[in-house]
Structure formats: structure tokens, C-alpha cells
Amino acid sequence: MQNLKQDLGFFDVVKQRRSVRIFDQAEKFDHKVVSKCLEAAILSPNSSNLQLYQFIRIPESSPLKDPLAQLCMRQKAAITARELVVIITRRDLWKSRAEANYQYLTSSVQNQSEKKVNQAKNYYKNLIPKLFANYPGWSLIKKLIAWWVGLRRPMVREVGETEVRISVHKSASLAAMTFMLGMKAEGYDTCPMEGFDSKRVKKLLNLPKSSEIAMIIGCGKGLPEGIYGERFRVNSSELIIQK
């Protein structure tokens, strides 16, 4: 494994990125690189530009690091990580994020046309509230509306509460991938983990009740023994289909 930073092209970064499960404890680790890569992650595409996620950083110096690693089922990727990044979804912040987008679209761009303002207002003041509202029975009503409208014209069908939740996790996952590629481009390795006690992690980190943990990413300089075998992928002919 190459630990020293190189000037890699995009496809080189993609090919060299691996989920590394053992990190070097002696090598110096620059936590500023994590900051840099998280700033890049924020630029990732996300649904309706709501950015309904947050990154919780737990560096090795934090008293929460070891307890958190224990709650990651004592995975080596967590125990040896020089920093853990917990990516959580914040569906509950949709109102403030929608308002921020509306204010930006209607006031920060000079000479905004009335049509543009009305489009922004309709989207963030009308459509988004209907999609993200969550009260008894509303999820079923949204599905029925989508079904009814869909009888007459193309219509988005994924409007129920479960689908909205999945959409938020999609955006968080896109940001996570950008972060991990950025870390590799800077000469570091990562390992995304789903094996953790979410209930206890939320309590340990005092996370909002309404939040959900998308994944926990271990960061550091990977050791050769941290890669468990050669990379295997199903043949591309089974994954890439042209019609």
C-alpha cells in the first residue's frame, strides 16, 4: 500500500481507495486533512440542496473515541482509527434548510426575475413542506395523491415517509463517498462501517433523537495488513446494462 501522498488523477484515486481495517498508530496524522475533505464533502450533490446531514468528528484525543470504538463492535477499523467521523442524517432540519435556500435564491442573486422568485417560493414554501411534513396518515395520503396524479401524467412515486428517509440517507452517502475519495487523494485511508450499536452511539454522542446514523468512517494511514485480500467485484457486464 502506498501511504505517501501522490498527485493522483481521479481514476487513480478511485482504483487505489480501499476499505482499510487497520491503521498505523505511529505515523503522524494530520487532522487538518479531515477538515479539508469534509469541506469538499459538503459540495456533494444532495436532494433539493437541503443538506440534511451532519459530520460528527471524534479525533483520537477525544475521551469519546475509545468508547465509540467499543460500540463499533470493537472493529479494528474503529479501534486503530486516528479519527472517527460519524455521519448522521438530520431530516428534522428541513424547515431551516428550505428557508435558507429560499432566502438565497430570492435575495442573494441580483436582478432576479419575478418568475425565478415565484419558482423558488413554490418549491421551498409549498412543495418541500408537503413532501417533508410528517403527521399521522400523511404518508399514505401522499402515496394516494402520487398514484392518482400518476394515472394521468408522469409523477414521482417515492413520496412516502420511508422513501423520504431513504432520500436523506442517499444524500448523506454521496457526501461520505466524496469525503473518502478526498482522503485517499490526500494520502490517507478510510473504512466506512455499518456495524455499530446505533442506540448506544446516539446516547454516547448525545445526538438528537430524530437523527439517524448513516455510517461511521475510520480514518488514518492504512497498513498493508489492513486490506483483507484482493479487491473483488462482480463482472461489469452484470452491473452495466445498456437498453
C-alpha positions in Angstrom: 0.0 0.0 0.0 1.3 3.5 -0.8 1.0 5.7 2.2 2.9 8.7 0.9 0.7 11.4 -0.8 1.0 11.4 -4.6 -0.5 13.6 -7.3 -3.1 11.1 -8.3 -5.7 11.6 -11.1 -9.3 10.9 -10.3 -9.4 7.3 -11.6 -6.2 6.5 -9.8 -7.8 7.7 -6.6 -10.9 5.5 -7.2 -8.8 2.5 -8.0 -6.5 2.9 -5.0 -9.2 3.6 -2.5 -9.8 0.5 -0.3 -11.7 -0.1 2.9 -8.7 -0.4 5.2 -9.3 -2.0 8.6 -6.0 -1.5 10.4 -4.4 2.0 10.7 -0.9 2.9 11.5 -0.5 4.1 15.2 3.0 5.5 14.8 2.7 7.5 11.6 1.9 11.2 12.1 -1.8 12.0 11.3 -2.8 15.5 10.1 -6.4 16.2 11.3 -6.5 19.3 9.2 -6.8 17.0 6.2 -10.0 15.7 7.6 -11.3 19.2 7.8 -10.3 19.8 4.2 -12.0 16.7 2.9 -15.2 17.4 4.9 -15.4 20.8 3.3 -15.2 19.1 -0.1 -17.9 16.6 1.0 -20.2 19.5 1.6 -20.0 20.3 -2.1 -21.5 16.9 -3.0 -24.9 16.7 -4.8 -27.8 16.3 -2.5 -31.6 16.2 -2.8 -33.1 19.7 -3.2 -29.9 21.2 -1.8 -31.2 20.7 1.7 -28.0 19.0 3.0 -29.9 17.1 5.8 -26.8 15.6 7.3 -24.0 16.4 9.7 -20.5 15.2 10.3 -19.5 14.4 13.9 -15.8 14.3 14.3 -14.2 12.2 17.1 -10.4 12.5 17.0 -8.1 10.1 18.8 -7.6 12.7 21.6 -11.3 12.7 22.4 -12.4 10.9 25.5 -15.3 9.6 23.4 -13.0 7.9 20.9 -12.4 4.6 22.8 -16.0 4.2 24.0 -17.2 4.8 20.5 -14.8 2.2 19.1 -16.2 -0.3 21.6 -19.7 0.4 20.3 -18.5 -0.3 16.8 -18.3 -3.9 17.8 -14.6 -3.5 18.5 -13.8 -3.5 14.8 -10.1 -2.9 14.2 -11.0 -0.1 11.8 -12.5 1.8 14.7 -10.0 0.8 17.4 -7.0 1.8 15.4 -8.6 4.8 13.6 -6.8 8.1 14.2 -10.2 9.9 13.8 -13.7 8.6 13.5 -16.3 10.6 11.5 -19.9 9.8 12.4 -22.2 10.8 9.5 -25.8 11.4 10.7 -29.0 12.4 8.9 -31.0 15.3 10.1 -34.4 15.1 8.4 -35.7 17.3 11.2 -33.8 20.3 9.9 -35.7 20.5 6.6 -37.6 23.7 7.6 -34.5 25.8 8.3 -32.6 24.4 5.3 -35.6 25.1 3.0 -35.8 28.6 4.3 -32.0 29.1 3.8 -32.3 28.0 0.1 -35.4 30.2 -0.4 -33.6 33.3 1.1 -30.5 32.6 -1.1 -32.5 32.2 -4.3 -34.6 35.3 -3.8 -32.2 37.8 -2.3 -28.6 36.9 -2.9 -28.7 37.0 -6.7 -29.1 40.4 -8.2 -31.7 41.2 -10.8 -33.7 38.1 -10.0 -36.7 37.7 -12.2 -40.2 37.5 -10.7 -40.6 34.1 -12.4 -37.5 32.8 -10.7 -38.6 34.1 -7.3 -42.1 32.5 -7.7 -40.5 29.2 -8.7 -38.3 29.3 -5.6 -41.2 30.2 -3.4 -43.4 27.5 -4.8 -40.6 24.8 -4.4 -39.3 25.7 -1.0 -42.5 27.1 0.5 -45.1 24.8 -1.0 -43.6 21.5 -2.4 -40.9 20.8 0.2 -43.3 21.3 3.2 -45.7 18.9 1.6 -43.0 16.3 1.0 -41.3 16.5 4.4 -44.4 17.1 6.6 -44.8 14.2 9.0 -48.0 13.7 10.8 -50.3 10.7 11.2 -51.8 9.5 8.0 -49.9 12.0 5.8 -47.5 9.4 4.3 -50.4 7.3 3.0 -52.2 10.4 1.7 -49.1 11.4 -0.3 -48.9 8.0 -1.8 -52.5 8.1 -2.8 -52.0 11.5 -4.4 -49.0 10.3 -6.3 -50.9 7.3 -7.5 -53.9 9.5 -8.6 -51.8 12.0 -10.5 -49.7 9.2 -12.0 -52.7 7.8 -13.7 -52.7 10.9 -15.9 -49.1 12.0 -16.3 -45.5 11.1 -15.2 -45.3 11.5 -11.4 -42.7 11.0 -8.7 -43.9 7.9 -6.8 -41.4 7.8 -3.9 -43.2 10.3 -1.6 -44.0 8.2 1.5 -42.2 8.6 4.8 -39.9 5.6 4.1 -38.9 7.0 0.7 -38.2 10.5 2.1 -36.0 8.9 4.8 -34.1 6.9 2.1 -33.6 10.0 0.1 -32.0 11.8 3.0 -29.6 8.8 3.5 -28.8 8.9 -0.2 -27.5 12.5 0.1 -25.5 11.6 3.2 -23.9 8.7 1.4 -23.0 10.8 -1.6 -21.2 13.2 0.8 -19.5 10.2 2.5 -18.1 9.0 -0.8 -16.7 12.4 -1.6 -15.0 12.5 1.8 -13.4 9.1 1.4 -12.1 9.9 -2.1 -10.7 13.2 -0.8 -8.9 11.4 2.0 -7.4 9.0 -0.5 -6.3 11.8 -2.7 -4.5 13.3 0.3 -2.7 10.1 1.0 -4.9 8.7 3.8 -7.2 5.7 4.0 -10.7 5.2 5.3 -13.2 2.5 6.3 -16.9 3.0 6.3 -18.7 1.0 9.0 -22.3 -0.1 9.5 -21.6 -2.4 12.3 -22.3 -0.4 15.4 -24.9 -0.2 18.2 -26.8 2.8 16.9 -28.9 3.3 20.1 -25.8 3.4 22.4 -23.8 5.5 19.9 -26.6 8.2 19.9 -26.6 8.2 23.7 -22.8 8.4 23.9 -22.6 11.3 21.5 -25.8 13.0 22.8 -27.2 13.0 19.3 -30.7 14.4 18.6 -33.4 11.8 19.0 -34.7 12.3 15.5 -31.3 11.8 13.9 -30.1 8.6 12.3 -26.6 7.3 11.8 -25.8 6.7 8.1 -22.3 5.3 8.8 -19.1 5.7 10.9 -15.9 6.2 9.0 -12.5 5.3 10.4 -9.6 7.4 9.1 -5.8 7.1 9.2 -2.7 5.8 7.4 -3.5 2.3 6.3 -1.2 -0.6 7.0 -0.8 -3.4 4.4 -2.4 -6.0 6.7 -5.4 -3.7 6.9 -6.5 -4.8 3.4 -8.1 -8.2 3.7 -7.3 -9.7 0.3 -7.5 -8.6 -3.3 -10.4 -6.5 -4.4 -13.3 -8.5 -5.9 -16.2 -7.1 -7.9 -18.9 -8.8 -10.0 -18.2 -8.6 -13.7 -19.2 -5.2 -15.1 -21.4 -6.9 -17.7 -23.8 -7.8 -14.9 -23.8 -4.3 -13.5 -23.7 -2.0 -16.5 -26.7 -2.6 -18.8 -27.5 -0.7 -22.0 -31.0 -0.7 -23.4 
